[in-house]
């Protein structure tokens, strides 16, 4: 999202998986407005619940949250079946 790196507690993983699934659904539906809303929710979850690392931190990242203004075309280039948050299973209904 262009806002540095954050460290997140593993307990947030189910919530991030839900937000990731909403992002994938918006992308699949071709709904740009829903894509922006779901990315904003994902970024907010990281910012509100994560510990921002110093700018000079070079920790390996498990996930990358794209910018909230990501276009459907740009999302198409990023989505490769794993979603935006790899290694998290989508929530089951």
Secondary structure, 3 states (H helix, E strand, C coil): CCCCCEECCHHHHHHHHHHHHHHHHHHHHCCHHHHHHHHHHHHHHHHHHCEECCCCCCCCCCCCCCCCCCCHHHHHHHCCCCCCCCCCCCCCC
